[in-house]
Amino acid sequence: MTFVRVALIAAFAMLALTLPGATQESGESPSTAAAPDGGKQELTPEERAERQARKACKIKICDILATKDPQGDDVACDIVKTWREQDITKMLGGRFDWTRGKAVCQSKLEVKREALVKAMTEANYEVVLPEQKVRCTLAQKSAGEPYAVDISIAPKVAFENGKAVSARLNWGEAKAPMLAYALIYAGTGLDNSANILGPEVTRMVNEFTTKKCAKLKDDILRSMGSTGN
């Protein structure tokens, strides 16, 4: 089961790209991020731009959840996340060696505004997301071209009285080099049949709609106060 666990972690890392609240960023310096050892690590200009784009997406989603206003644009965010080697090692629990370099993952998150509002206002509602495509480019530590892993998911999250109660990821077809494909195929296939990651996704959604949206609101108000407005 070890290789299946690794595959699930790899797949879950891809899932994180479609959940803007899955990574901790609020309250951190725009130029630094929390390092795996608990310290701080300097962000590259590319990483800072990635973070700002993700934060803008979070703010838009949180605004819809807070106002419950069905009028306006749907959510459509281009999300990019760079996972450094040490970040991936941490996700693997320190039990497995990551033999590759950094991973740069990208996805376009699309969510209907009406679905978000109904999730917050109706007694029972299931948010059905359209197929989300994720691509991760994995660098090699030694010489050689990076290789790409493509995978799709079509998540469903059931809500009761504004709280997520269950979720399924519904992993689709993956495209990857043979070794990576075998791992991801095993992991996503297991999750499709046993819904192993569903409870964690449910937890992440509830944490985002409550704690992380509240934190973003506090950060915005604090920023406005510091400018004298």
Contacts in CASP RR format, 6 or more apart in sequence:
PFRMAT RR
TARGET T0000
AUTHOR 0000-0000-0000
METHOD contacts of the structure
MODEL  1
MTFVRVALIAAFAMLALTLPGATQESGESPSTAAAPDGGKQELTPEERAE
RQARKACKIKICDILATKDPQGDDVACDIVKTWREQDITKMLGGRFDWTR
GKAVCQSKLEVKREALVKAMTEANYEVVLPEQKVRCTLAQKSAGEPYAVD
ISIAPKVAFENGKAVSARLNWGEAKAPMLAYALIYAGTGLDNSANILGPE
VTRMVNEFTTKKCAKLKDDILRSMGSTGN
3 183 0 8 1.000
3 186 0 8 1.000
4 183 0 8 1.000
4 186 0 8 1.000
4 187 0 8 1.000
4 190 0 8 1.000
6 92 0 8 1.000
6 96 0 8 1.000
6 183 0 8 1.000
7 183 0 8 1.000
7 184 0 8 1.000
7 185 0 8 1.000
7 186 0 8 1.000
7 187 0 8 1.000
7 188 0 8 1.000
8 187 0 8 1.000
8 188 0 8 1.000
8 190 0 8 1.000
8 191 0 8 1.000
8 196 0 8 1.000
8 197 0 8 1.000
9 91 0 8 1.000
9 92 0 8 1.000
10 180 0 8 1.000
10 183 0 8 1.000
10 184 0 8 1.000
11 151 0 8 1.000
11 171 0 8 1.000
11 184 0 8 1.000
11 187 0 8 1.000
11 188 0 8 1.000
11 191 0 8 1.000
11 197 0 8 1.000
12 91 0 8 1.000
12 197 0 8 1.000
12 200 0 8 1.000
13 83 0 8 1.000
13 88 0 8 1.000
13 91 0 8 1.000
13 103 0 8 1.000
13 105 0 8 1.000
13 136 0 8 1.000
14 105 0 8 1.000
14 107 0 8 1.000
14 134 0 8 1.000
14 136 0 8 1.000
14 149 0 8 1.000
14 151 0 8 1.000
14 153 0 8 1.000
15 22 0 8 1.000
15 134 0 8 1.000
15 153 0 8 1.000
15 169 0 8 1.000
15 197 0 8 1.000
15 201 0 8 1.000
16 22 0 8 1.000
16 23 0 8 1.000
16 81 0 8 1.000
17 79 0 8 1.000
17 81 0 8 1.000
17 105 0 8 1.000
17 106 0 8 1.000
17 107 0 8 1.000
17 109 0 8 1.000
17 134 0 8 1.000
18 79 0 8 1.000
18 107 0 8 1.000
18 109 0 8 1.000
18 129 0 8 1.000
18 132 0 8 1.000
18 134 0 8 1.000
18 153 0 8 1.000
18 155 0 8 1.000
19 201 0 8 1.000
19 204 0 8 1.000
19 205 0 8 1.000
19 208 0 8 1.000
20 54 0 8 1.000
20 57 0 8 1.000
20 58 0 8 1.000
20 61 0 8 1.000
20 77 0 8 1.000
20 79 0 8 1.000
20 109 0 8 1.000
20 208 0 8 1.000
21 54 0 8 1.000
21 58 0 8 1.000
21 204 0 8 1.000
21 207 0 8 1.000
21 208 0 8 1.000
21 212 0 8 1.000
22 204 0 8 1.000
22 208 0 8 1.000
23 54 0 8 1.000
23 81 0 8 1.000
24 34 0 8 1.000
25 33 0 8 1.000
25 51 0 8 1.000
25 54 0 8 1.000
25 55 0 8 1.000
26 55 0 8 1.000
26 212 0 8 1.000
26 215 0 8 1.000
26 216 0 8 1.000
26 219 0 8 1.000
27 215 0 8 1.000
27 219 0 8 1.000
28 34 0 8 1.000
29 40 0 8 1.000
30 43 0 8 1.000
30 48 0 8 1.000
30 51 0 8 1.000
30 52 0 8 1.000
31 42 0 8 1.000
31 43 0 8 1.000
31 48 0 8 1.000
32 40 0 8 1.000
32 41 0 8 1.000
32 42 0 8 1.000
32 43 0 8 1.000
33 40 0 8 1.000
33 41 0 8 1.000
33 43 0 8 1.000
33 47 0 8 1.000
33 51 0 8 1.000
34 40 0 8 1.000
34 41 0 8 1.000
35 41 0 8 1.000
35 86 0 8 1.000
36 86 0 8 1.000
36 87 0 8 1.000
36 89 0 8 1.000
36 90 0 8 1.000
41 84 0 8 1.000
43 51 0 8 1.000
44 82 0 8 1.000
46 82 0 8 1.000
47 82 0 8 1.000
50 80 0 8 1.000
50 81 0 8 1.000
50 82 0 8 1.000
53 77 0 8 1.000
53 78 0 8 1.000
53 79 0 8 1.000
53 80 0 8 1.000
54 77 0 8 1.000
54 79 0 8 1.000
54 80 0 8 1.000
54 81 0 8 1.000
55 216 0 8 1.000
56 77 0 8 1.000
57 75 0 8 1.000
57 77 0 8 1.000
57 79 0 8 1.000
57 109 0 8 1.000
58 208 0 8 1.000
58 212 0 8 1.000
58 213 0 8 1.000
58 216 0 8 1.000
59 216 0 8 1.000
59 220 0 8 1.000
60 75 0 8 1.000
60 77 0 8 1.000
61 75 0 8 1.000
61 111 0 8 1.000
61 116 0 8 1.000
61 208 0 8 1.000
61 213 0 8 1.000
62 212 0 8 1.000
62 213 0 8 1.000
62 216 0 8 1.000
62 217 0 8 1.000
64 75 0 8 1.000
64 113 0 8 1.000
64 116 0 8 1.000
64 117 0 8 1.000
65 116 0 8 1.000
65 120 0 8 1.000
65 209 0 8 1.000
65 213 0 8 1.000
66 213 0 8 1.000
66 217 0 8 1.000
68 117 0 8 1.000
68 120 0 8 1.000
68 121 0 8 1.000
69 117 0 8 1.000
70 113 0 8 1.000
70 114 0 8 1.000
70 117 0 8 1.000
72 113 0 8 1.000
73 113 0 8 1.000
74 110 0 8 1.000
74 111 0 8 1.000
74 112 0 8 1.000
74 113 0 8 1.000
75 109 0 8 1.000
75 110 0 8 1.000
75 111 0 8 1.000
75 112 0 8 1.000
75 113 0 8 1.000
75 116 0 8 1.000
76 108 0 8 1.000
76 109 0 8 1.000
76 110 0 8 1.000
77 108 0 8 1.000
77 109 0 8 1.000
78 106 0 8 1.000
78 108 0 8 1.000
79 106 0 8 1.000
79 107 0 8 1.000
79 108 0 8 1.000
79 109 0 8 1.000
80 104 0 8 1.000
80 105 0 8 1.000
80 106 0 8 1.000
81 104 0 8 1.000
81 105 0 8 1.000
81 106 0 8 1.000
82 102 0 8 1.000
82 103 0 8 1.000
82 104 0 8 1.000
82 105 0 8 1.000
83 91 0 8 1.000
83 102 0 8 1.000
83 103 0 8 1.000
83 104 0 8 1.000
83 105 0 8 1.000
84 102 0 8 1.000
85 98 0 8 1.000
85 100 0 8 1.000
85 101 0 8 1.000
85 102 0 8 1.000
88 98 0 8 1.000
88 100 0 8 1.000
88 103 0 8 1.000
89 96 0 8 1.000
89 97 0 8 1.000
89 98 0 8 1.000
92 98 0 8 1.000
99 141 0 8 1.000
100 138 0 8 1.000
100 139 0 8 1.000
100 140 0 8 1.000
100 141 0 8 1.000
101 138 0 8 1.000
101 139 0 8 1.000
101 140 0 8 1.000
101 141 0 8 1.000
102 138 0 8 1.000
102 139 0 8 1.000
103 136 0 8 1.000
103 137 0 8 1.000
103 138 0 8 1.000
103 139 0 8 1.000
104 136 0 8 1.000
104 137 0 8 1.000
104 139 0 8 1.000
105 134 0 8 1.000
105 135 0 8 1.000
105 136 0 8 1.000
105 137 0 8 1.000
106 134 0 8 1.000
106 135 0 8 1.000
106 136 0 8 1.000
107 132 0 8 1.000
107 133 0 8 1.000
107 134 0 8 1.000
107 135 0 8 1.000
108 132 0 8 1.000
108 133 0 8 1.000
109 132 0 8 1.000
110 129 0 8 1.000
110 130 0 8 1.000
110 132 0 8 1.000
111 127 0 8 1.000
111 129 0 8 1.000
115 125 0 8 1.000
115 127 0 8 1.000
115 128 0 8 1.000
116 127 0 8 1.000
118 125 0 8 1.000
118 127 0 8 1.000
119 125 0 8 1.000
119 127 0 8 1.000
119 157 0 8 1.000
119 159 0 8 1.000
119 162 0 8 1.000
119 164 0 8 1.000
120 159 0 8 1.000
120 162 0 8 1.000
120 209 0 8 1.000
121 162 0 8 1.000
122 159 0 8 1.000
123 160 0 8 1.000
123 161 0 8 1.000
124 158 0 8 1.000
124 159 0 8 1.000
124 160 0 8 1.000
125 158 0 8 1.000
125 159 0 8 1.000
126 156 0 8 1.000
126 157 0 8 1.000
126 158 0 8 1.000
126 159 0 8 1.000
127 156 0 8 1.000
127 157 0 8 1.000
127 158 0 8 1.000
127 159 0 8 1.000
128 154 0 8 1.000
128 156 0 8 1.000
129 154 0 8 1.000
129 155 0 8 1.000
129 156 0 8 1.000
130 154 0 8 1.000
131 152 0 8 1.000
131 153 0 8 1.000
131 154 0 8 1.000
131 172 0 8 1.000
132 152 0 8 1.000
132 153 0 8 1.000
132 154 0 8 1.000
132 155 0 8 1.000
133 150 0 8 1.000
133 151 0 8 1.000
133 152 0 8 1.000
134 150 0 8 1.000
134 151 0 8 1.000
134 152 0 8 1.000
134 153 0 8 1.000
135 148 0 8 1.000
135 149 0 8 1.000
135 150 0 8 1.000
136 148 0 8 1.000
136 149 0 8 1.000
137 146 0 8 1.000
137 147 0 8 1.000
137 148 0 8 1.000
137 149 0 8 1.000
138 146 0 8 1.000
138 147 0 8 1.000
138 148 0 8 1.000
138 149 0 8 1.000
138 180 0 8 1.000
139 146 0 8 1.000
140 146 0 8 1.000
140 147 0 8 1.000
147 176 0 8 1.000
147 177 0 8 1.000
147 180 0 8 1.000
148 175 0 8 1.000
148 176 0 8 1.000
149 174 0 8 1.000
149 175 0 8 1.000
149 176 0 8 1.000
149 177 0 8 1.000
149 180 0 8 1.000
149 184 0 8 1.000
150 174 0 8 1.000
150 175 0 8 1.000
150 176 0 8 1.000
151 171 0 8 1.000
151 172 0 8 1.000
151 173 0 8 1.000
151 174 0 8 1.000
151 175 0 8 1.000
151 176 0 8 1.000
151 184 0 8 1.000
151 188 0 8 1.000
152 171 0 8 1.000
152 172 0 8 1.000
152 173 0 8 1.000
153 169 0 8 1.000
153 170 0 8 1.000
153 171 0 8 1.000
153 172 0 8 1.000
154 169 0 8 1.000
154 170 0 8 1.000
154 172 0 8 1.000
155 167 0 8 1.000
155 168 0 8 1.000
155 169 0 8 1.000
155 170 0 8 1.000
155 201 0 8 1.000
156 167 0 8 1.000
156 168 0 8 1.000
156 170 0 8 1.000
157 164 0 8 1.000
157 166 0 8 1.000
157 167 0 8 1.000
157 201 0 8 1.000
157 202 0 8 1.000
157 205 0 8 1.000
158 164 0 8 1.000
158 165 0 8 1.000
158 166 0 8 1.000
158 167 0 8 1.000
159 165 0 8 1.000
162 209 0 8 1.000
163 206 0 8 1.000
164 202 0 8 1.000
164 205 0 8 1.000
164 206 0 8 1.000
164 209 0 8 1.000
165 202 0 8 1.000
166 198 0 8 1.000
166 202 0 8 1.000
167 198 0 8 1.000
167 199 0 8 1.000
167 201 0 8 1.000
167 202 0 8 1.000
167 205 0 8 1.000
168 195 0 8 1.000
168 198 0 8 1.000
169 191 0 8 1.000
169 192 0 8 1.000
169 197 0 8 1.000
169 198 0 8 1.000
169 201 0 8 1.000
170 192 0 8 1.000
171 188 0 8 1.000
171 189 0 8 1.000
171 191 0 8 1.000
171 192 0 8 1.000
172 188 0 8 1.000
174 181 0 8 1.000
174 184 0 8 1.000
174 185 0 8 1.000
174 188 0 8 1.000
175 181 0 8 1.000
176 184 0 8 1.000
190 196 0 8 1.000
191 197 0 8 1.000
191 198 0 8 1.000
END
